[in-house]
Amino acid sequence: GDAEAGKAKAAVCAACHGQNGLAQIPTYPNLAGQNEQYLVSALKAYKNKQRSGGQAAIMQGQAAALSDTDIANLAAYYASLPADGGK
Amino acid sequence: GDAEAGKAKAAVCAACHGQNGLAQIPTYPNLAGQNEQYLVSALKAYKNKQRSGGQAAIMQGQAAALSDTDIANLAAYYASLPADGGK
């Protein structure tokens, strides 16, 4: 995936997952430094409605709007961020 | 949750998610430093078979064996680990 393109697409994600990929809300996961392939897999699972429970309904809706290219780019972007938030 | 009790329960988790909570296998998520409440939510979703796709079948099986106390303790343990692996 293209991390720069992912960054451009990530503005809506930041509302819950943080500008630096660290969620401000404890029921949401941090994404910074997460494994790229796992992020692709998780986003596709939400898109395919294979995840429910917790906050999954929100992510089903968000992921439904993403193309496979968007998913690859977002995964590359979040994987590229430092897991500790750059502290 | 009780992070020390979680650590004692986490030996089986480490096979995929790493001794330090950083997965060695790119299709698995890192858990170190993840939000505790999110980890509880995710483990319960696996236990309740609310997640499929990707590697979810493995986690459905693992989570089925966990009590709510185990889940709380494991979540506390992984949330307590440094997100960067302590580097």
Backbone of each chain as nested JSON, in Angstrom:
{
  "chains": [
    {"id": "A", "residues": [
      {"number": 1, "name": "GLY", "atoms": {"N": [0.812, -1.214, 0.0], "CA": [0.0, 0.0, 0.0], "C": [0.849, 1.269, 0.0]}},
      {"number": 2, "name": "ASP", "atoms": {"N": [0.232, 2.366, -0.348], "CA": [0.895, 3.674, -0.45], "C": [0.544, 4.488, 0.8]}},
      {"number": 3, "name": "ALA", "atoms": {"N": [1.528, 4.629, 1.692], "CA": [1.259, 5.271, 2.98], "C": [0.845, 6.73, 2.827]}},
      {"number": 4, "name": "GLU", "atoms": {"N": [1.405, 7.415, 1.834], "CA": [1.04, 8.827, 1.646], "C": [-0.421, 8.952, 1.209]}},
      {"number": 5, "name": "ALA", "atoms": {"N": [-0.836, 8.089, 0.3], "CA": [-2.246, 8.082, -0.115], "C": [-3.139, 7.693, 1.059]}},
      {"number": 6, "name": "GLY", "atoms": {"N": [-2.659, 6.769, 1.884], "CA": [-3.425, 6.375, 3.061], "C": [-3.601, 7.519, 4.03]}},
      {"number": 7, "name": "LYS", "atoms": {"N": [-2.547, 8.281, 4.216], "CA": [-2.63, 9.431, 5.118], "C": [-3.715, 10.399, 4.668]}},
      {"number": 8, "name": "ALA", "atoms": {"N": [-3.784, 10.622, 3.364], "CA": [-4.781, 11.545, 2.823], "C": [-6.203, 11.042, 3.078]}},
      {"number": 9, "name": "LYS", "atoms": {"N": [-6.342, 9.723, 3.143], "CA": [-7.664, 9.102, 3.341], "C": [-8.013, 8.953, 4.816]}},
      {"number": 10, "name": "ALA", "atoms": {"N": [-7.055, 9.186, 5.703], "CA": [-7.206, 8.816, 7.111], "C": [-7.849, 9.883, 7.979]}},
      {"number": 11, "name": "ALA", "atoms": {"N": [-8.239, 11.002, 7.39], "CA": [-8.77, 12.086, 8.229], "C": [-9.982, 11.62, 9.032]}},
      {"number": 12, "name": "VAL", "atoms": {"N": [-10.866, 10.878, 8.397], "CA": [-12.075, 10.424, 9.096], "C": [-11.723, 9.403, 10.183]}},
      {"number": 13, "name": "CYS", "atoms": {"N": [-10.696, 8.61, 9.945], "CA": [-10.275, 7.595, 10.919], "C": [-9.776, 8.243, 12.208]}},
      {"number": 14, "name": "ALA", "atoms": {"N": [-9.12, 9.414, 12.023], "CA": [-8.468, 10.072, 13.159], "C": [-9.455, 10.508, 14.226]}},
      {"number": 15, "name": "ALA", "atoms": {"N": [-10.695, 10.686, 13.856], "CA": [-11.693, 11.118, 14.838], "C": [-11.775, 10.142, 16.005]}},
      {"number": 16, "name": "CYS", "atoms": {"N": [-11.63, 8.876, 15.723], "CA": [-11.672, 7.868, 16.79], "C": [-10.3, 7.279, 17.101]}},
      {"number": 17, "name": "HIS", "atoms": {"N": [-9.488, 7.099, 16.085], "CA": [-8.207, 6.391, 16.275], "C": [-7.035, 7.343, 16.5]}},
      {"number": 18, "name": "GLY", "atoms": {"N": [-7.304, 8.652, 16.563], "CA": [-6.255, 9.602, 16.908], "C": [-5.455, 10.085, 15.714]}},
      {"number": 19, "name": "GLN", "atoms": {"N": [-4.981, 11.334, 15.808], "CA": [-4.156, 11.914, 14.746], "C": [-2.865, 11.127, 14.563]}},
      {"number": 20, "name": "ASN", "atoms": {"N": [-2.352, 10.555, 15.644], "CA": [-1.096, 9.795, 15.598], "C": [-1.347, 8.289, 15.618]}},
      {"number": 21, "name": "GLY", "atoms": {"N": [-2.63, 7.886, 15.434], "CA": [-2.955, 6.463, 15.428], "C": [-3.131, 5.857, 16.798]}},
      {"number": 22, "name": "LEU", "atoms": {"N": [-3.079, 6.703, 17.833], "CA": [-3.357, 6.241, 19.192], "C": [-4.733, 6.734, 19.581]}},
      {"number": 23, "name": "ALA", "atoms": {"N": [-5.641, 5.795, 19.818], "CA": [-7.035, 6.135, 20.087], "C": [-7.153, 6.928, 21.379]}},
      {"number": 24, "name": "GLN", "atoms": {"N": [-7.992, 7.954, 21.35], "CA": [-8.26, 8.729, 22.555], "C": [-9.327, 8.06, 23.408]}},
      {"number": 25, "name": "ILE", "atoms": {"N": [-10.074, 7.159, 22.813], "CA": [-11.227, 6.528, 23.467], "C": [-10.84, 5.076, 23.748]}},
      {"number": 26, "name": "PRO", "atoms": {"N": [-10.909, 4.643, 25.027], "CA": [-10.31, 3.347, 25.37], "C": [-10.998, 2.13, 24.761]}},
      {"number": 27, "name": "THR", "atoms": {"N": [-12.199, 2.286, 24.259], "CA": [-12.862, 1.142, 23.615], "C": [-12.429, 0.967, 22.164]}},
      {"number": 28, "name": "TYR", "atoms": {"N": [-11.627, 1.906, 21.646], "CA": [-11.136, 1.799, 20.269], "C": [-9.681, 1.355, 20.285]}},
      {"number": 29, "name": "PRO", "atoms": {"N": [-9.274, 0.627, 19.261], "CA": [-7.872, 0.202, 19.215], "C": [-6.931, 1.281, 18.703]}},
      {"number": 30, "name": "ASN", "atoms": {"N": [-5.722, 1.267, 19.263], "CA": [-4.609, 1.977, 18.645], "C": [-4.274, 1.282, 17.329]}},
      {"number": 31, "name": "LEU", "atoms": {"N": [-3.878, 2.065, 16.336], "CA": [-3.51, 1.519, 15.031], "C": [-2.035, 1.754, 14.702]}},
      {"number": 32, "name": "ALA", "atoms": {"N": [-1.415, 2.702, 15.366], "CA": [-0.033, 3.08, 15.039], "C": [0.903, 1.892, 15.207]}},
      {"number": 33, "name": "GLY", "atoms": {"N": [1.666, 1.601, 14.168], "CA": [2.656, 0.544, 14.235], "C": [2.084, -0.862, 14.148]}},
      {"number": 34, "name": "GLN", "atoms": {"N": [0.791, -0.947, 13.94], "CA": [0.187, -2.284, 13.806], "C": [0.668, -2.929, 12.512]}},
      {"number": 35, "name": "ASN", "atoms": {"N": [0.655, -4.244, 12.471], "CA": [1.12, -4.956, 11.281], "C": [0.224, -4.663, 10.08]}},
      {"number": 36, "name": "GLU", "atoms": {"N": [0.853, -4.29, 8.969], "CA": [0.118, -3.886, 7.769], "C": [-0.832, -4.983, 7.279]}},
      {"number": 37, "name": "GLN", "atoms": {"N": [-0.34, -6.202, 7.222], "CA": [-1.197, -7.284, 6.714], "C": [-2.388, -7.53, 7.631]}},
      {"number": 38, "name": "TYR", "atoms": {"N": [-2.164, -7.402, 8.934], "CA": [-3.292, -7.558, 9.86], "C": [-4.328, -6.453, 9.654]}},
      {"number": 39, "name": "LEU", "atoms": {"N": [-3.873, -5.237, 9.45], "CA": [-4.815, -4.127, 9.24], "C": [-5.646, -4.354, 7.978]}},
      {"number": 40, "name": "VAL", "atoms": {"N": [-5.009, -4.843, 6.921], "CA": [-5.763, -5.169, 5.701], "C": [-6.831, -6.215, 6.019]}},
      {"number": 41, "name": "SER", "atoms": {"N": [-6.403, -7.264, 6.712], "CA": [-7.324, -8.353, 7.039], "C": [-8.496, -7.867, 7.89]}},
      {"number": 42, "name": "ALA", "atoms": {"N": [-8.206, -7.024, 8.869], "CA": [-9.257, -6.519, 9.757], "C": [-10.231, -5.628, 8.996]}},
      {"number": 43, "name": "LEU", "atoms": {"N": [-9.697, -4.733, 8.162], "CA": [-10.585, -3.836, 7.41], "C": [-11.469, -4.628, 6.447]}},
      {"number": 44, "name": "LYS", "atoms": {"N": [-10.891, -5.638, 5.81], "CA": [-11.707, -6.46, 4.907], "C": [-12.775, -7.232, 5.672]}},
      {"number": 45, "name": "ALA", "atoms": {"N": [-12.436, -7.697, 6.865], "CA": [-13.426, -8.409, 7.682], "C": [-14.582, -7.485, 8.064]}},
      {"number": 46, "name": "TYR", "atoms": {"N": [-14.268, -6.235, 8.397], "CA": [-15.354, -5.281, 8.687], "C": [-16.178, -5.026, 7.428]}},
      {"number": 47, "name": "LYS", "atoms": {"N": [-15.489, -4.814, 6.312], "CA": [-16.196, -4.529, 5.055], "C": [-17.138, -5.67, 4.691]}},
      {"number": 48, "name": "ASN", "atoms": {"N": [-16.699, -6.897, 4.941], "CA": [-17.484, -8.096, 4.611], "C": [-18.47, -8.483, 5.714]}},
      {"number": 49, "name": "LYS", "atoms": {"N": [-18.602, -7.599, 6.703], "CA": [-19.512, -7.827, 7.835], "C": [-19.205, -9.142, 8.551]}},
      {"number": 50, "name": "GLN", "atoms": {"N": [-17.921, -9.445, 8.664], "CA": [-17.479, -10.631, 9.392], "C": [-17.12, -10.303, 10.832]}},
      {"number": 51, "name": "ARG", "atoms": {"N": [-17.273, -9.036, 11.186], "CA": [-17.045, -8.655, 12.577], "C": [-18.272, -7.921, 13.1]}},
      {"number": 52, "name": "SER", "atoms": {"N": [-18.752, -8.371, 14.259], "CA": [-19.827, -7.66, 14.955], "C": [-19.446, -7.609, 16.425]}},
      {"number": 53, "name": "GLY", "atoms": {"N": [-20.286, -6.999, 17.219], "CA": [-19.954, -6.844, 18.636], "C": [-19.094, -5.603, 18.838]}},
      {"number": 54, "name": "GLY", "atoms": {"N": [-19.014, -5.153, 20.085], "CA": [-18.212, -3.964, 20.384], "C": [-18.639, -2.812, 19.5]}},
      {"number": 55, "name": "GLN", "atoms": {"N": [-17.65, -2.125, 18.936], "CA": [-17.923, -0.967, 18.078], "C": [-17.929, -1.373, 16.598]}},
      {"number": 56, "name": "ALA", "atoms": {"N": [-18.125, -2.665, 16.322], "CA": [-17.955, -3.156, 14.956], "C": [-18.943, -2.534, 13.976]}},
      {"number": 57, "name": "ALA", "atoms": {"N": [-20.134, -2.175, 14.436], "CA": [-21.118, -1.607, 13.515], "C": [-20.596, -0.314, 12.888]}},
      {"number": 58, "name": "ILE", "atoms": {"N": [-19.875, 0.464, 13.676], "CA": [-19.287, 1.699, 13.148], "C": [-18.287, 1.36, 12.051]}},
      {"number": 59, "name": "MET", "atoms": {"N": [-17.448, 0.367, 12.319], "CA": [-16.411, 0.015, 11.353], "C": [-16.985, -0.69, 10.119]}},
      {"number": 60, "name": "GLN", "atoms": {"N": [-18.063, -1.418, 10.287], "CA": [-18.726, -1.982, 9.095], "C": [-19.121, -0.854, 8.149]}},
      {"number": 61, "name": "GLY", "atoms": {"N": [-19.684, 0.207, 8.708], "CA": [-20.108, 1.34, 7.886], "C": [-18.944, 2.068, 7.246]}},
      {"number": 62, "name": "GLN", "atoms": {"N": [-17.897, 2.288, 8.029], "CA": [-16.73, 2.988, 7.489], "C": [-16.061, 2.159, 6.387]}},
      {"number": 63, "name": "ALA", "atoms": {"N": [-15.882, 0.877, 6.654], "CA": [-15.141, 0.04, 5.71], "C": [-15.923, -0.205, 4.426]}},
      {"number": 64, "name": "ALA", "atoms": {"N": [-17.235, -0.13, 4.507], "CA": [-18.054, -0.351, 3.318], "C": [-17.72, 0.646, 2.219]}},
      {"number": 65, "name": "ALA", "atoms": {"N": [-17.256, 1.823, 2.618], "CA": [-16.957, 2.878, 1.65], "C": [-15.552, 2.777, 1.077]}},
      {"number": 66, "name": "LEU", "atoms": {"N": [-14.761, 1.816, 1.542], "CA": [-13.357, 1.731, 1.137], "C": [-13.152, 0.694, 0.033]}},
      {"number": 67, "name": "SER", "atoms": {"N": [-12.389, 1.093, -0.979], "CA": [-11.961, 0.137, -2.013], "C": [-10.808, -0.702, -1.471]}},
      {"number": 68, "name": "ASP", "atoms": {"N": [-10.463, -1.756, -2.179], "CA": [-9.305, -2.559, -1.761], "C": [-8.031, -1.717, -1.774]}},
      {"number": 69, "name": "THR", "atoms": {"N": [-7.945, -0.794, -2.714], "CA": [-6.772, 0.095, -2.764], "C": [-6.753, 1.021, -1.552]}},
      {"number": 70, "name": "ASP", "atoms": {"N": [-7.904, 1.582, -1.218], "CA": [-7.989, 2.418, -0.008], "C": [-7.518, 1.626, 1.213]}},
      {"number": 71, "name": "ILE", "atoms": {"N": [-7.989, 0.401, 1.324], "CA": [-7.644, -0.439, 2.476], "C": [-6.138, -0.677, 2.518]}},
      {"number": 72, "name": "ALA", "atoms": {"N": [-5.561, -1.001, 1.393], "CA": [-4.106, -1.234, 1.346], "C": [-3.338, 0.024, 1.734]}},
      {"number": 73, "name": "ASN", "atoms": {"N": [-3.82, 1.173, 1.266], "CA": [-3.115, 2.424, 1.55], "C": [-3.246, 2.822, 3.024]}},
      {"number": 74, "name": "LEU", "atoms": {"N": [-4.448, 2.675, 3.572], "CA": [-4.647, 2.991, 4.995], "C": [-3.815, 2.065, 5.875]}},
      {"number": 75, "name": "ALA", "atoms": {"N": [-3.767, 0.804, 5.524], "CA": [-2.969, -0.155, 6.31], "C": [-1.493, 0.229, 6.274]}},
      {"number": 76, "name": "ALA", "atoms": {"N": [-1.01, 0.616, 5.095], "CA": [0.402, 1.024, 4.984], "C": [0.663, 2.261, 5.825]}},
      {"number": 77, "name": "TYR", "atoms": {"N": [-0.281, 3.193, 5.806], "CA": [-0.102, 4.43, 6.577], "C": [-0.032, 4.148, 8.074]}},
      {"number": 78, "name": "TYR", "atoms": {"N": [-1.006, 3.438, 8.609], "CA": [-1.008, 3.21, 10.059], "C": [0.152, 2.324, 10.492]}},
      {"number": 79, "name": "ALA", "atoms": {"N": [0.52, 1.361, 9.66], "CA": [1.679, 0.522, 9.995], "C": [2.964, 1.346, 10.068]}},
      {"number": 80, "name": "SER", "atoms": {"N": [2.992, 2.449, 9.308], "CA": [4.217, 3.261, 9.252], "C": [4.372, 4.192, 10.446]}},
      {"number": 81, "name": "LEU", "atoms": {"N": [3.308, 4.388, 11.212], "CA": [3.375, 5.323, 12.348], "C": [4.058, 4.653, 13.538]}},
      {"number": 82, "name": "PRO", "atoms": {"N": [4.816, 5.42, 14.356], "CA": [5.463, 4.813, 15.519], "C": [4.435, 4.346, 16.549]}},
      {"number": 83, "name": "ALA", "atoms": {"N": [4.634, 3.109, 17.036], "CA": [3.664, 2.491, 17.935], "C": [3.51, 3.257, 19.24]}},
      {"number": 84, "name": "ASP", "atoms": {"N": [4.54, 3.98, 19.626], "CA": [4.476, 4.728, 20.891], "C": [4.001, 6.158, 20.674]}},
      {"number": 85, "name": "GLY", "atoms": {"N": [3.522, 6.461, 19.483], "CA": [3.023, 7.79, 19.207], "C": [4.122, 8.8, 18.926]}},
      {"number": 86, "name": "GLY", "atoms": {"N": [5.347, 8.333, 18.82], "CA": [6.458, 9.223, 18.509], "C": [7.002, 9.965, 19.711]}},
      {"number": 87, "name": "LYS", "atoms": {"N": [6.699, 9.474, 20.89], "CA": [7.175, 10.146, 22.105], "C": [8.668, 9.932, 22.299]}}
    ]},
    {"id": "B", "residues": [
      {"number": 1, "name": "GLY", "atoms": {"N": [-8.56, -5.638, 35.308], "CA": [-7.908, -6.958, 35.264], "C": [-6.581, -6.966, 36.001]}},
      {"number": 2, "name": "ASP", "atoms": {"N": [-6.106, -8.167, 36.269], "CA": [-4.86, -8.38, 37.017], "C": [-3.776, -8.77, 36.017]}},
      {"number": 3, "name": "ALA", "atoms": {"N": [-2.855, -7.83, 35.749], "CA": [-1.852, -8.05, 34.712], "C": [-0.935, -9.221, 35.04]}},
      {"number": 4, "name": "GLU", "atoms": {"N": [-0.626, -9.416, 36.319], "CA": [0.261, -10.534, 36.683], "C": [-0.411, -11.875, 36.392]}},
      {"number": 5, "name": "ALA", "atoms": {"N": [-1.694, -11.972, 36.731], "CA": [-2.438, -13.196, 36.43], "C": [-2.55, -13.382, 34.922]}},
      {"number": 6, "name": "GLY", "atoms": {"N": [-2.705, -12.276, 34.205], "CA": [-2.771, -12.35, 32.749], "C": [-1.476, -12.857, 32.148]}},
      {"number": 7, "name": "LYS", "atoms": {"N": [-0.37, -12.389, 32.697], "CA": [0.931, -12.841, 32.196], "C": [1.06, -14.359, 32.317]}},
      {"number": 8, "name": "ALA", "atoms": {"N": [0.595, -14.881, 33.442], "CA": [0.685, -16.325, 33.666], "C": [-0.159, -17.095, 32.655]}},
      {"number": 9, "name": "LYS", "atoms": {"N": [-1.226, -16.467, 32.195], "CA": [-2.142, -17.112, 31.243], "C": [-1.704, -16.911, 29.797]}},
      {"number": 10, "name": "ALA", "atoms": {"N": [-0.727, -16.05, 29.562], "CA": [-0.428, -15.586, 28.202], "C": [0.573, -16.449, 27.449]}},
      {"number": 11, "name": "ALA", "atoms": {"N": [1.046, -17.546, 28.065], "CA": [2.083, -18.341, 27.399], "C": [1.608, -18.823, 26.027]}},
      {"number": 12, "name": "VAL", "atoms": {"N": [0.38, -19.279, 25.964], "CA": [-0.125, -19.798, 24.687], "C": [-0.293, -18.671, 23.668]}},
      {"number": 13, "name": "CYS", "atoms": {"N": [-0.63, -17.493, 24.133], "CA": [-0.817, -16.342, 23.232], "C": [0.498, -15.955, 22.551]}},
      {"number": 14, "name": "ALA", "atoms": {"N": [1.596, -16.133, 23.315], "CA": [2.901, -15.669, 22.846], "C": [3.365, -16.401, 21.595]}},
      {"number": 15, "name": "ALA", "atoms": {"N": [2.84, -17.603, 21.37], "CA": [3.248, -18.359, 20.195], "C": [2.985, -17.57, 18.915]}},
      {"number": 16, "name": "CYS", "atoms": {"N": [1.906, -16.828, 18.886], "CA": [1.595, -16.023, 17.697], "C": [1.821, -14.524, 17.924]}},
      {"number": 17, "name": "HIS", "atoms": {"N": [1.502, -14.055, 19.127], "CA": [1.54, -12.61, 19.385], "C": [2.865, -12.134, 19.989]}},
      {"number": 18, "name": "GLY", "atoms": {"N": [3.823, -13.054, 20.163], "CA": [5.158, -12.656, 20.605], "C": [5.296, -12.612, 22.12]}},
      {"number": 19, "name": "GLN", "atoms": {"N": [6.5, -12.883, 22.586], "CA": [6.787, -12.843, 24.031], "C": [6.594, -11.437, 24.576]}},
      {"number": 20, "name": "ASN", "atoms": {"N": [6.834, -10.44, 23.755], "CA": [6.71, -9.041, 24.179], "C": [5.428, -8.393, 23.647]}},
      {"number": 21, "name": "GLY", "atoms": {"N": [4.523, -9.235, 23.102], "CA": [3.257, -8.705, 22.58], "C": [3.356, -8.146, 21.176]}},
      {"number": 22, "name": "LEU", "atoms": {"N": [4.522, -8.312, 20.546], "CA": [4.686, -7.902, 19.15], "C": [4.724, -9.167, 18.3]}},
      {"number": 23, "name": "ALA", "atoms": {"N": [3.733, -9.295, 17.428], "CA": [3.588, -10.52, 16.642], "C": [4.773, -10.703, 15.709]}},
      {"number": 24, "name": "GLN", "atoms": {"N": [5.24, -11.932, 15.609], "CA": [6.315, -12.252, 14.685], "C": [5.773, -12.499, 13.284]}},
      {"number": 25, "name": "ILE", "atoms": {"N": [4.486, -12.762, 13.196], "CA": [3.847, -13.153, 11.941], "C": [2.982, -11.974, 11.499]}},
      {"number": 26, "name": "PRO", "atoms": {"N": [3.198, -11.454, 10.275], "CA": [2.566, -10.174, 9.926], "C": [1.045, -10.201, 9.783]}},
      {"number": 27, "name": "THR", "atoms": {"N": [0.472, -11.392, 9.691], "CA": [-0.993, -11.449, 9.617], "C": [-1.644, -11.39, 10.998]}},
      {"number": 28, "name": "TYR", "atoms": {"N": [-0.839, -11.414, 12.068], "CA": [-1.364, -11.335, 13.431], "C": [-1.147, -9.932, 13.977]}},
      {"number": 29, "name": "PRO", "atoms": {"N": [-2.036, -9.49, 14.83], "CA": [-1.847, -8.143, 15.403], "C": [-0.86, -8.125, 16.569]}},
      {"number": 30, "name": "ASN", "atoms": {"N": [-0.141, -7.021, 16.662], "CA": [0.566, -6.685, 17.893], "C": [-0.466, -6.397, 18.978]}},
      {"number": 31, "name": "LEU", "atoms": {"N": [-0.151, -6.777, 20.2], "CA": [-1.051, -6.534, 21.33], "C": [-0.44, -5.59, 22.363]}},
      {"number": 32, "name": "ALA", "atoms": {"N": [0.869, -5.439, 22.342], "CA": [1.556, -4.648, 23.368], "C": [1.072, -3.203, 23.353]}},
      {"number": 33, "name": "GLY", "atoms": {"N": [0.64, -2.722, 24.507], "CA": [0.221, -1.334, 24.629], "C": [-1.149, -1.039, 24.052]}},
      {"number": 34, "name": "GLN", "atoms": {"N": [-1.833, -2.082, 23.604], "CA": [-3.188, -1.858, 23.065], "C": [-4.12, -1.464, 24.213]}},
      {"number": 35, "name": "ASN", "atoms": {"N": [-5.168, -0.753, 23.898], "CA": [-6.104, -0.308, 24.93], "C": [-6.791, -1.497, 25.604]}},
      {"number": 36, "name": "GLU", "atoms": {"N": [-6.77, -1.494, 26.924], "CA": [-7.296, -2.622, 27.697], "C": [-8.77, -2.903, 27.372]}},
      {"number": 37, "name": "GLN", "atoms": {"N": [-9.575, -1.851, 27.334], "CA": [-11.005, -2.073, 27.074], "C": [-11.243, -2.627, 25.683]}},
      {"number": 38, "name": "TYR", "atoms": {"N": [-10.417, -2.194, 24.728], "CA": [-10.56, -2.74, 23.376], "C": [-10.204, -4.222, 23.355]}},
      {"number": 39, "name": "LEU", "atoms": {"N": [-9.15, -4.593, 24.063], "CA": [-8.743, -6.004, 24.093], "C": [-9.833, -6.875, 24.71]}},
      {"number": 40, "name": "VAL", "atoms": {"N": [-10.47, -6.39, 25.768], "CA": [-11.595, -7.13, 26.359], "C": [-12.7, -7.303, 25.314]}},
      {"number": 41, "name": "SER", "atoms": {"N": [-13.025, -6.219, 24.64], "CA": [-14.094, -6.254, 23.634], "C": [-13.772, -7.227, 22.506]}},
      {"number": 42, "name": "ALA", "atoms": {"N": [-12.534, -7.199, 22.039], "CA": [-12.139, -8.072, 20.932], "C": [-12.171, -9.538, 21.361]}},
      {"number": 43, "name": "LEU", "atoms": {"N": [-11.635, -9.834, 22.549], "CA": [-11.63, -11.23, 23.004], "C": [-13.048, -11.753, 23.198]}},
      {"number": 44, "name": "LYS", "atoms": {"N": [-13.92, -10.904, 23.735], "CA": [-15.319, -11.345, 23.902], "C": [-15.988, -11.561, 22.544]}},
      {"number": 45, "name": "ALA", "atoms": {"N": [-15.659, -10.715, 21.579], "CA": [-16.241, -10.892, 20.24], "C": [-15.782, -12.214, 19.625]}},
      {"number": 46, "name": "TYR", "atoms": {"N": [-14.511, -12.561, 19.808], "CA": [-14.049, -13.87, 19.32], "C": [-14.767, -14.996, 20.06]}},
      {"number": 47, "name": "LYS", "atoms": {"N": [-14.834, -14.871, 21.385], "CA": [-15.48, -15.922, 22.187], "C": [-16.93, -16.123, 21.748]}},
      {"number": 48, "name": "ASN", "atoms": {"N": [-17.601, -15.04, 21.424], "CA": [-19.012, -15.09, 21.013], "C": [-19.182, -15.361, 19.522]}},
      {"number": 49, "name": "LYS", "atoms": {"N": [-18.082, -15.684, 18.855], "CA": [-18.102, -15.986, 17.408], "C": [-18.686, -14.826, 16.597]}},
      {"number": 50, "name": "GLN", "atoms": {"N": [-18.372, -13.621, 17.055], "CA": [-18.801, -12.419, 16.333], "C": [-17.728, -11.923, 15.375]}},
      {"number": 51, "name": "ARG", "atoms": {"N": [-16.611, -12.65, 15.321], "CA": [-15.57, -12.306, 14.363], "C": [-15.226, -13.535, 13.541]}},
      {"number": 52, "name": "SER", "atoms": {"N": [-15.233, -13.371, 12.23], "CA": [-14.764, -14.42, 11.335], "C": [-13.885, -13.759, 10.282]}},
      {"number": 53, "name": "GLY", "atoms": {"N": [-13.355, -14.553, 9.364], "CA": [-12.435, -14.002, 8.373], "C": [-11.029, -13.943, 8.935]}},
      {"number": 54, "name": "GLY", "atoms": {"N": [-10.049, -13.787, 8.041], "CA": [-8.652, -13.726, 8.476], "C": [-8.312, -14.934, 9.331]}},
      {"number": 55, "name": "GLN", "atoms": {"N": [-7.649, -14.697, 10.454], "CA": [-7.24, -15.766, 11.369], "C": [-8.26, -15.95, 12.491]}},
      {"number": 56, "name": "ALA", "atoms": {"N": [-9.495, -15.461, 12.3], "CA": [-10.46, -15.425, 13.4], "C": [-10.823, -16.811, 13.919]}},
      {"number": 57, "name": "ALA", "atoms": {"N": [-10.776, -17.828, 13.062], "CA": [-11.142, -19.167, 13.529], "C": [-10.21, -19.627, 14.646]}},
      {"number": 58, "name": "ILE", "atoms": {"N": [-8.943, -19.272, 14.534], "CA": [-7.987, -19.627, 15.582], "C": [-8.371, -18.935, 16.887]}},
      {"number": 59, "name": "MET", "atoms": {"N": [-8.694, -17.663, 16.777], "CA": [-9.017, -16.904, 17.988], "C": [-10.376, -17.299, 18.572]}},
      {"number": 60, "name": "GLN", "atoms": {"N": [-11.308, -17.717, 17.732], "CA": [-12.575, -18.253, 18.285], "C": [-12.269, -19.432, 19.203]}},
      {"number": 61, "name": "GLY", "atoms": {"N": [-11.385, -20.321, 18.741], "CA": [-11.037, -21.491, 19.535], "C": [-10.309, -21.133, 20.814]}},
      {"number": 62, "name": "GLN", "atoms": {"N": [-9.352, -20.222, 20.699], "CA": [-8.596, -19.819, 21.887], "C": [-9.503, -19.128, 22.903]}},
      {"number": 63, "name": "ALA", "atoms": {"N": [-10.322, -18.219, 22.423], "CA": [-11.137, -17.411, 23.342], "C": [-12.241, -18.245, 23.991]}},
      {"number": 64, "name": "ALA", "atoms": {"N": [-12.655, -19.315, 23.328], "CA": [-13.714, -20.164, 23.892], "C": [-13.315, -20.732, 25.248]}},
      {"number": 65, "name": "ALA", "atoms": {"N": [-12.009, -20.913, 25.436], "CA": [-11.513, -21.512, 26.67], "C": [-11.31, -20.484, 27.783]}},
      {"number": 66, "name": "LEU", "atoms": {"N": [-11.538, -19.217, 27.506], "CA": [-11.245, -18.158, 28.47], "C": [-12.497, -17.724, 29.223]}},
      {"number": 67, "name": "SER", "atoms": {"N": [-12.366, -17.608, 30.546], "CA": [-13.434, -17.01, 31.357], "C": [-13.39, -15.493, 31.218]}},
      {"number": 68, "name": "ASP", "atoms": {"N": [-14.434, -14.832, 31.686], "CA": [-14.414, -13.364, 31.669], "C": [-13.254, -12.818, 32.507]}},
      {"number": 69, "name": "THR", "atoms": {"N": [-12.917, -13.518, 33.585], "CA": [-11.774, -13.086, 34.409], "C": [-10.467, -13.256, 33.649]}},
      {"number": 70, "name": "ASP", "atoms": {"N": [-10.32, -14.392, 32.973], "CA": [-9.125, -14.586, 32.135], "C": [-9.005, -13.459, 31.119]}},
      {"number": 71, "name": "ILE", "atoms": {"N": [-10.107, -13.134, 30.469], "CA": [-10.099, -12.084, 29.439], "C": [-9.679, -10.747, 30.044]}},
      {"number": 72, "name": "ALA", "atoms": {"N": [-10.229, -10.423, 31.201], "CA": [-9.87, -9.155, 31.859], "C": [-8.389, -9.133, 32.219]}},
      {"number": 73, "name": "ASN", "atoms": {"N": [-7.875, -10.266, 32.693], "CA": [-6.472, -10.322, 33.112], "C": [-5.533, -10.257, 31.907]}},
      {"number": 74, "name": "LEU", "atoms": {"N": [-5.861, -10.976, 30.852], "CA": [-5.031, -10.93, 29.645], "C": [-5.021, -9.527, 29.043]}},
      {"number": 75, "name": "ALA", "atoms": {"N": [-6.163, -8.889, 29.035], "CA": [-6.243, -7.524, 28.497], "C": [-5.379, -6.572, 29.316]}},
      {"number": 76, "name": "ALA", "atoms": {"N": [-5.431, -6.72, 30.63], "CA": [-4.61, -5.859, 31.494], "C": [-3.126, -6.105, 31.246]}},
      {"number": 77, "name": "TYR", "atoms": {"N": [-2.762, -7.37, 31.058], "CA": [-1.357, -7.704, 30.823], "C": [-0.855, -7.095, 29.521]}},
      {"number": 78, "name": "TYR", "atoms": {"N": [-1.568, -7.332, 28.428], "CA": [-1.062, -6.823, 27.147], "C": [-1.111, -5.294, 27.087]}},
      {"number": 79, "name": "ALA", "atoms": {"N": [-2.105, -4.698, 27.705], "CA": [-2.157, -3.232, 27.747], "C": [-0.968, -2.655, 28.512]}},
      {"number": 80, "name": "SER", "atoms": {"N": [-0.443, -3.433, 29.451], "CA": [0.66, -2.933, 30.295], "C": [2.018, -3.0, 29.596]}},
      {"number": 81, "name": "LEU", "atoms": {"N": [2.124, -3.749, 28.52], "CA": [3.411, -3.899, 27.832], "C": [3.699, -2.676, 26.966]}},
      {"number": 82, "name": "PRO", "atoms": {"N": [4.985, -2.291, 26.835], "CA": [5.307, -1.122, 26.002], "C": [5.011, -1.398, 24.52]}},
      {"number": 83, "name": "ALA", "atoms": {"N": [4.354, -0.439, 23.885], "CA": [3.894, -0.623, 22.5], "C": [5.057, -0.812, 21.537]}},
      {"number": 84, "name": "ASP", "atoms": {"N": [6.213, -0.3, 21.889], "CA": [7.374, -0.426, 20.995], "C": [8.217, -1.652, 21.337]}},
      {"number": 85, "name": "GLY", "atoms": {"N": [7.714, -2.519, 22.189], "CA": [8.437, -3.723, 22.554], "C": [9.538, -3.479, 23.575]}},
      {"number": 86, "name": "GLY", "atoms": {"N": [9.588, -2.275, 24.1], "CA": [10.582, -1.967, 25.123], "C": [11.955, -1.645, 24.555]}},
      {"number": 87, "name": "LYS", "atoms": {"N": [11.992, -1.289, 23.292], "CA": [13.288, -0.999, 22.654], "C": [13.831, 0.33, 23.137]}}
    ]}
  ]
}
